Amino acid sequence: MSEAIIWLSGTGWRANSYIAGNILFDAAVSIDAVQPYRDQIDTIVLTHGHYDHMVNLVRLAEFCNAKVMIGEYDLPLLKNSQLSLSNKFGGEPPKYPVEILKDGDKIGDFTVYHTPGHTQGSICLFRDSDGALIAGDTIFPNGSFGRYDLPTGNHAQLVSSINRIAELPVESLWPGHEMPVVTDAKHHVLLSKYDVVRYG
């Protein structure tokens, strides 16, 4: 039986976060939102290095005494305010030690998929047991997809990444923004596959 995914909704420009077992995915929500789950969280996984996904990273990592992990190719975003877009929000990239995740790595029950396009090091995380996809800003509901006109973004890579994810038996979609799709999410992924070519 797969562990339930808990949605912590982002507010304003801040991204959603999710909890599955001992893992917090992305780190933009408040300490108060995470408080009930503090004792179970020991790992924070960033889907990519944009500031709206990690604005509270240091506070949450220290609060939960958690290690932090990110896709290997987004490490530069943690050191550069222009790449991370933190300069757009009057902030600075978080100063915190991180471990890298590579394509094919396992973290908990999830497999890491390197999905460049929104950023060079974006990752999605997929759980085979129930088809849950933590999508970051690669795929959104209703055929939407992440921007590729930001630093390190690339349309051709995004098309390739979404095509790869579309091969998976996705049942639920947990995007970086907007509401999750908890059942029958595969058609949302396929629509994104179509629209990223048609409207990209």
C-alpha positions as protocol buffer text, in pm:
chain_id: "A"
residue {
  index: 1
  type: MET
  ca { x: 0 y: 0 z: 0 }
}
residue {
  index: 2
  type: SER
  ca { x: 150 y: 330 z: -110 }
}
residue {
  index: 3
  type: GLU
  ca { x: 170 y: 610 z: 142 }
}
residue {
  index: 4
  type: ALA
  ca { x: -76 y: 893 z: 89 }
}
residue {
  index: 5
  type: ILE
  ca { x: 62 y: 1215 z: -58 }
}
residue {
  index: 6
  type: ILE
  ca { x: -21 y: 1522 z: 147 }
}
residue {
  index: 7
  type: TRP
  ca { x: -68 y: 1847 z: -46 }
}
residue {
  index: 8
  type: LEU
  ca { x: 54 y: 2167 z: 117 }
}
residue {
  index: 9
  type: SER
  ca { x: -83 y: 2435 z: -112 }
}
residue {
  index: 10
  type: GLY
  ca { x: 141 y: 2717 z: -221 }
}
residue {
  index: 11
  type: THR
  ca { x: 10 y: 3072 z: -181 }
}
residue {
  index: 12
  type: GLY
  ca { x: 67 y: 3359 z: -420 }
}
residue {
  index: 13
  type: TRP
  ca { x: 383 y: 3298 z: -620 }
}
residue {
  index: 14
  type: ARG
  ca { x: 505 y: 3026 z: -386 }
}
residue {
  index: 15
  type: ALA
  ca { x: 498 y: 2670 z: -511 }
}
residue {
  index: 16
  type: ASN
  ca { x: 309 y: 2372 z: -376 }
}
residue {
  index: 17
  type: SER
  ca { x: 487 y: 2130 z: -146 }
}
residue {
  index: 18
  type: TYR
  ca { x: 404 y: 1765 z: -90 }
}
residue {
  index: 19
  type: ILE
  ca { x: 477 y: 1513 z: 182 }
}
residue {
  index: 20
  type: ALA
  ca { x: 505 y: 1140 z: 120 }
}
residue {
  index: 21
  type: GLY
  ca { x: 634 y: 941 z: 413 }
}
residue {
  index: 22
  type: ASN
  ca { x: 963 y: 1094 z: 529 }
}
residue {
  index: 23
  type: ILE
  ca { x: 1007 y: 1320 z: 224 }
}
residue {
  index: 24
  type: LEU
  ca { x: 905 y: 1683 z: 177 }
}
residue {
  index: 25
  type: PHE
  ca { x: 898 y: 1773 z: -191 }
}
residue {
  index: 26
  type: ASP
  ca { x: 986 y: 2140 z: -247 }
}
residue {
  index: 27
  type: ALA
  ca { x: 1020 y: 2396 z: 29 }
}
residue {
  index: 28
  type: ALA
  ca { x: 816 y: 2711 z: -19 }
}
residue {
  index: 29
  type: VAL
  ca { x: 543 y: 2661 z: 241 }
}
residue {
  index: 30
  type: SER
  ca { x: 545 y: 2789 z: 596 }
}
residue {
  index: 31
  type: ILE
  ca { x: 680 y: 2630 z: 912 }
}
residue {
  index: 32
  type: ASP
  ca { x: 322 y: 2616 z: 1041 }
}
residue {
  index: 33
  type: ALA
  ca { x: 212 y: 2407 z: 743 }
}
residue {
  index: 34
  type: VAL
  ca { x: 488 y: 2154 z: 803 }
}
residue {
  index: 35
  type: GLN
  ca { x: 462 y: 2150 z: 1183 }
}
residue {
  index: 36
  type: PRO
  ca { x: 226 y: 1847 z: 1207 }
}
residue {
  index: 37
  type: TYR
  ca { x: 469 y: 1636 z: 1003 }
}
residue {
  index: 38
  type: ARG
  ca { x: 796 y: 1759 z: 1152 }
}
residue {
  index: 39
  type: ASP
  ca { x: 890 y: 1435 z: 1324 }
}
residue {
  index: 40
  type: GLN
  ca { x: 846 y: 1220 z: 1013 }
}
residue {
  index: 41
  type: ILE
  ca { x: 1035 y: 1439 z: 763 }
}
residue {
  index: 42
  type: ASP
  ca { x: 1407 y: 1372 z: 729 }
}
residue {
  index: 43
  type: THR
  ca { x: 1458 y: 1457 z: 360 }
}
residue {
  index: 44
  type: ILE
  ca { x: 1369 y: 1754 z: 142 }
}
residue {
  index: 45
  type: VAL
  ca { x: 1375 y: 1700 z: -234 }
}
residue {
  index: 46
  type: LEU
  ca { x: 1375 y: 2003 z: -463 }
}
residue {
  index: 47
  type: THR
  ca { x: 1220 y: 1943 z: -803 }
}
residue {
  index: 48
  type: HIS
  ca { x: 1436 y: 2228 z: -936 }
}
residue {
  index: 49
  type: GLY
  ca { x: 1627 y: 2531 z: -819 }
}
residue {
  index: 50
  type: HIS
  ca { x: 1384 y: 2818 z: -873 }
}
residue {
  index: 51
  type: TYR
  ca { x: 1335 y: 3044 z: -573 }
}
residue {
  index: 52
  type: ASP
  ca { x: 957 y: 2998 z: -559 }
}
residue {
  index: 53
  type: HIS
  ca { x: 1018 y: 2630 z: -476 }
}
residue {
  index: 54
  type: MET
  ca { x: 1279 y: 2684 z: -206 }
}
residue {
  index: 55
  type: VAL
  ca { x: 1216 y: 3022 z: -44 }
}
residue {
  index: 56
  type: ASN
  ca { x: 1183 y: 2855 z: 299 }
}
residue {
  index: 57
  type: LEU
  ca { x: 1439 y: 2582 z: 240 }
}
residue {
  index: 58
  type: VAL
  ca { x: 1688 y: 2671 z: 513 }
}
residue {
  index: 59
  type: ARG
  ca { x: 1419 y: 2726 z: 778 }
}
residue {
  index: 60
  type: LEU
  ca { x: 1239 y: 2402 z: 691 }
}
residue {
  index: 61
  type: ALA
  ca { x: 1558 y: 2196 z: 669 }
}
residue {
  index: 62
  type: GLU
  ca { x: 1671 y: 2318 z: 1010 }
}
residue {
  index: 63
  type: PHE
  ca { x: 1322 y: 2283 z: 1158 }
}
residue {
  index: 64
  type: CYS
  ca { x: 1297 y: 1919 z: 1045 }
}
residue {
  index: 65
  type: ASN
  ca { x: 1670 y: 1842 z: 1075 }
}
residue {
  index: 66
  type: ALA
  ca { x: 1644 y: 1719 z: 717 }
}
residue {
  index: 67
  type: LYS
  ca { x: 1896 y: 1661 z: 443 }
}
residue {
  index: 68
  type: VAL
  ca { x: 1834 y: 1839 z: 112 }
}
residue {
  index: 69
  type: MET
  ca { x: 1857 y: 1685 z: -234 }
}
residue {
  index: 70
  type: ILE
  ca { x: 1834 y: 1832 z: -586 }
}
residue {
  index: 71
  type: GLY
  ca { x: 1894 y: 1719 z: -943 }
}
residue {
  index: 72
  type: GLU
  ca { x: 2265 y: 1731 z: -1022 }
}
residue {
  index: 73
  type: TYR
  ca { x: 2237 y: 1981 z: -1307 }
}
residue {
  index: 74
  type: ASP
  ca { x: 2053 y: 2242 z: -1098 }
}
residue {
  index: 75
  type: LEU
  ca { x: 2334 y: 2284 z: -847 }
}
residue {
  index: 76
  type: PRO
  ca { x: 2440 y: 2614 z: -1012 }
}
residue {
  index: 77
  type: LEU
  ca { x: 2097 y: 2761 z: -936 }
}
residue {
  index: 78
  type: LEU
  ca { x: 2165 y: 2731 z: -564 }
}
residue {
  index: 79
  type: LYS
  ca { x: 2459 y: 2969 z: -598 }
}
residue {
  index: 80
  type: ASN
  ca { x: 2333 y: 3222 z: -852 }
}
residue {
  index: 81
  type: SER
  ca { x: 2053 y: 3471 z: -787 }
}
residue {
  index: 82
  type: GLN
  ca { x: 1985 y: 3526 z: -1157 }
}
residue {
  index: 83
  type: LEU
  ca { x: 1961 y: 3157 z: -1244 }
}
residue {
  index: 84
  type: SER
  ca { x: 1743 y: 3081 z: -941 }
}
residue {
  index: 85
  type: LEU
  ca { x: 1530 y: 3395 z: -1002 }
}
residue {
  index: 86
  type: SER
  ca { x: 1576 y: 3491 z: -637 }
}
residue {
  index: 87
  type: ASN
  ca { x: 1681 y: 3838 z: -757 }
}
residue {
  index: 88
  type: LYS
  ca { x: 1328 y: 3884 z: -895 }
}
residue {
  index: 89
  type: PHE
  ca { x: 1185 y: 3843 z: -545 }
}
residue {
  index: 90
  type: GLY
  ca { x: 1443 y: 4039 z: -348 }
}
residue {
  index: 91
  type: GLY
  ca { x: 1594 y: 3723 z: -203 }
}
residue {
  index: 92
  type: GLU
  ca { x: 1912 y: 3521 z: -219 }
}
residue {
  index: 93
  type: PRO
  ca { x: 1972 y: 3156 z: -309 }
}
residue {
  index: 94
  type: PRO
  ca { x: 1966 y: 2942 z: 6 }
}
residue {
  index: 95
  type: LYS
  ca { x: 2298 y: 2865 z: 165 }
}
residue {
  index: 96
  type: TYR
  ca { x: 2256 y: 2503 z: 270 }
}
residue {
  index: 97
  type: PRO
  ca { x: 2447 y: 2181 z: 195 }
}
residue {
  index: 98
  type: VAL
  ca { x: 2279 y: 1957 z: -61 }
}
residue {
  index: 99
  type: GLU
  ca { x: 2316 y: 1609 z: -204 }
}
residue {
  index: 100
  type: ILE
  ca { x: 2260 y: 1542 z: -573 }
}
residue {
  index: 101
  type: LEU
  ca { x: 2006 y: 1318 z: -740 }
}
residue {
  index: 102
  type: LYS
  ca { x: 2075 y: 1157 z: -1075 }
}
residue {
  index: 103
  type: ASP
  ca { x: 1843 y: 1008 z: -1332 }
}
residue {
  index: 104
  type: GLY
  ca { x: 1733 y: 664 z: -1217 }
}
residue {
  index: 105
  type: ASP
  ca { x: 1810 y: 719 z: -850 }
}
residue {
  index: 106
  type: LYS
  ca { x: 1559 y: 594 z: -595 }
}
residue {
  index: 107
  type: ILE
  ca { x: 1446 y: 816 z: -311 }
}
residue {
  index: 108
  type: GLY
  ca { x: 1197 y: 643 z: -87 }
}
residue {
  index: 109
  type: ASP
  ca { x: 946 y: 471 z: -317 }
}
residue {
  index: 110
  type: PHE
  ca { x: 1007 y: 720 z: -598 }
}
residue {
  index: 111
  type: THR
  ca { x: 1231 y: 698 z: -902 }
}
residue {
  index: 112
  type: VAL
  ca { x: 1408 y: 1013 z: -1021 }
}
residue {
  index: 113
  type: TYR
  ca { x: 1357 y: 1122 z: -1382 }
}
residue {
  index: 114
  type: HIS
  ca { x: 1584 y: 1395 z: -1511 }
}
residue {
  index: 115
  type: THR
  ca { x: 1345 y: 1618 z: -1708 }
}
residue {
  index: 116
  type: PRO
  ca { x: 1529 y: 1924 z: -1840 }
}
residue {
  index: 117
  type: GLY
  ca { x: 1341 y: 2197 z: -2017 }
}
residue {
  index: 118
  type: HIS
  ca { x: 1202 y: 2425 z: -1746 }
}
residue {
  index: 119
  type: THR
  ca { x: 1551 y: 2426 z: -1597 }
}
residue {
  index: 120
  type: GLN
  ca { x: 1854 y: 2224 z: -1698 }
}
residue {
  index: 121
  type: GLY
  ca { x: 1833 y: 2011 z: -1385 }
}
residue {
  index: 122
  type: SER
  ca { x: 1457 y: 1975 z: -1332 }
}
residue {
  index: 123
  type: ILE
  ca { x: 1345 y: 1638 z: -1205 }
}
residue {
  index: 124
  type: CYS
  ca { x: 1014 y: 1453 z: -1182 }
}
residue {
  index: 125
  type: LEU
  ca { x: 962 y: 1173 z: -935 }
}
residue {
  index: 126
  type: PHE
  ca { x: 745 y: 871 z: -1014 }
}
residue {
  index: 127
  type: ARG
  ca { x: 612 y: 599 z: -786 }
}
residue {
  index: 128
  type: ASP
  ca { x: 547 y: 273 z: -968 }
}
residue {
  index: 129
  type: SER
  ca { x: 322 y: 126 z: -701 }
}
residue {
  index: 130
  type: ASP
  ca { x: 38 y: 371 z: -761 }
}
residue {
  index: 131
  type: GLY
  ca { x: 137 y: 587 z: -1058 }
}
residue {
  index: 132
  type: ALA
  ca { x: 197 y: 905 z: -857 }
}
residue {
  index: 133
  type: LEU
  ca { x: 398 y: 1172 z: -1041 }
}
residue {
  index: 134
  type: ILE
  ca { x: 559 y: 1461 z: -853 }
}
residue {
  index: 135
  type: ALA
  ca { x: 597 y: 1685 z: -1156 }
}
residue {
  index: 136
  type: GLY
  ca { x: 754 y: 2008 z: -1034 }
}
residue {
  index: 137
  type: ASP
  ca { x: 714 y: 2269 z: -1307 }
}
residue {
  index: 138
  type: THR
  ca { x: 753 y: 2025 z: -1597 }
}
residue {
  index: 139
  type: ILE
  ca { x: 386 y: 1933 z: -1638 }
}
residue {
  index: 140
  type: PHE
  ca { x: 72 y: 2106 z: -1510 }
}
residue {
  index: 141
  type: PRO
  ca { x: -294 y: 1999 z: -1536 }
}
residue {
  index: 142
  type: ASN
  ca { x: -508 y: 2057 z: -1844 }
}
residue {
  index: 143
  type: GLY
  ca { x: -226 y: 2038 z: -2094 }
}
residue {
  index: 144
  type: SER
  ca { x: -13 y: 2311 z: -1945 }
}
residue {
  index: 145
  type: PHE
  ca { x: 364 y: 2286 z: -1901 }
}
residue {
  index: 146
  type: GLY
  ca { x: 655 y: 2476 z: -1754 }
}
residue {
  index: 147
  type: ARG
  ca { x: 806 y: 2788 z: -1903 }
}
residue {
  index: 148
  type: TYR
  ca { x: 1122 y: 2734 z: -2102 }
}
residue {
  index: 149
  type: ASP
  ca { x: 1213 y: 3101 z: -2160 }
}
residue {
  index: 150
  type: LEU
  ca { x: 1387 y: 3140 z: -1824 }
}
residue {
  index: 151
  type: PRO
  ca { x: 1760 y: 3086 z: -1755 }
}
residue {
  index: 152
  type: THR
  ca { x: 1872 y: 2730 z: -1849 }
}
residue {
  index: 153
  type: GLY
  ca { x: 1528 y: 2654 z: -1999 }
}
residue {
  index: 154
  type: ASN
  ca { x: 1503 y: 2486 z: -2339 }
}
residue {
  index: 155
  type: HIS
  ca { x: 1194 y: 2404 z: -2545 }
}
residue {
  index: 156
  type: ALA
  ca { x: 1337 y: 2105 z: -2729 }
}
residue {
  index: 157
  type: GLN
  ca { x: 1449 y: 1951 z: -2401 }
}
residue {
  index: 158
  type: LEU
  ca { x: 1107 y: 2014 z: -2249 }
}
residue {
  index: 159
  type: VAL
  ca { x: 937 y: 1838 z: -2541 }
}
residue {
  index: 160
  type: SER
  ca { x: 1170 y: 1540 z: -2497 }
}
residue {
  index: 161
  type: SER
  ca { x: 1115 y: 1531 z: -2120 }
}
residue {
  index: 162
  type: ILE
  ca { x: 737 y: 1538 z: -2146 }
}
residue {
  index: 163
  type: ASN
  ca { x: 746 y: 1270 z: -2414 }
}
residue {
  index: 164
  type: ARG
  ca { x: 945 y: 1054 z: -2174 }
}
residue {
  index: 165
  type: ILE
  ca { x: 705 y: 1109 z: -1884 }
}
residue {
  index: 166
  type: ALA
  ca { x: 408 y: 1040 z: -2113 }
}
residue {
  index: 167
  type: GLU
  ca { x: 532 y: 683 z: -2145 }
}
residue {
  index: 168
  type: LEU
  ca { x: 474 y: 623 z: -1774 }
}
residue {
  index: 169
  type: PRO
  ca { x: 146 y: 485 z: -1632 }
}
residue {
  index: 170
  type: VAL
  ca { x: 63 y: 808 z: -1450 }
}
residue {
  index: 171
  type: GLU
  ca { x: -246 y: 788 z: -1230 }
}
residue {
  index: 172
  type: SER
  ca { x: -209 y: 1104 z: -1020 }
}
residue {
  index: 173
  type: LEU
  ca { x: -35 y: 1433 z: -1100 }
}
residue {
  index: 174
  type: TRP
  ca { x: 116 y: 1651 z: -827 }
}
residue {
  index: 175
  type: PRO
  ca { x: 231 y: 1974 z: -996 }
}
residue {
  index: 176
  type: GLY
  ca { x: 445 y: 2255 z: -863 }
}
residue {
  index: 177
  type: HIS
  ca { x: 155 y: 2498 z: -904 }
}
residue {
  index: 178
  type: GLU
  ca { x: -221 y: 2459 z: -943 }
}
residue {
  index: 179
  type: MET
  ca { x: -430 y: 2180 z: -795 }
}
residue {
  index: 180
  type: PRO
  ca { x: -325 y: 1815 z: -800 }
}
residue {
  index: 181
  type: VAL
  ca { x: -511 y: 1565 z: -1017 }
}
residue {
  index: 182
  type: VAL
  ca { x: -564 y: 1265 z: -793 }
}
residue {
  index: 183
  type: THR
  ca { x: -715 y: 1015 z: -1039 }
}
residue {
  index: 184
  type: ASP
  ca { x: -704 y: 949 z: -1414 }
}
residue {
  index: 185
  type: ALA
  ca { x: -421 y: 1197 z: -1463 }
}
residue {
  index: 186
  type: LYS
  ca { x: -267 y: 1028 z: -1767 }
}
residue {
  index: 187
  type: HIS
  ca { x: -481 y: 1228 z: -2010 }
}
residue {
  index: 188
  type: HIS
  ca { x: -349 y: 1551 z: -1857 }
}
residue {
  index: 189
  type: VAL
  ca { x: 5 y: 1433 z: -1927 }
}
residue {
  index: 190
  type: LEU
  ca { x: -83 y: 1335 z: -2283 }
}
residue {
  index: 191
  type: LEU
  ca { x: -247 y: 1671 z: -2339 }
}
residue {
  index: 192
  type: SER
  ca { x: 71 y: 1843 z: -2222 }
}
residue {
  index: 193
  type: LYS
  ca { x: 267 y: 1625 z: -2463 }
}
residue {
  index: 194
  type: TYR
  ca { x: 46 y: 1748 z: -2745 }
}
residue {
  index: 195
  type: ASP
  ca { x: 27 y: 2112 z: -2638 }
}
residue {
  index: 196
  type: VAL
  ca { x: 398 y: 2164 z: -2572 }
}
residue {
  index: 197
  type: VAL
  ca { x: 454 y: 2100 z: -2944 }
}
residue {
  index: 198
  type: ARG
  ca { x: 141 y: 2277 z: -3070 }
}
residue {
  index: 199
  type: TYR
  ca { x: 166 y: 2590 z: -2857 }
}
residue {
  index: 200
  type: GLY
  ca { x: 530 y: 2586 z: -2756 }
}
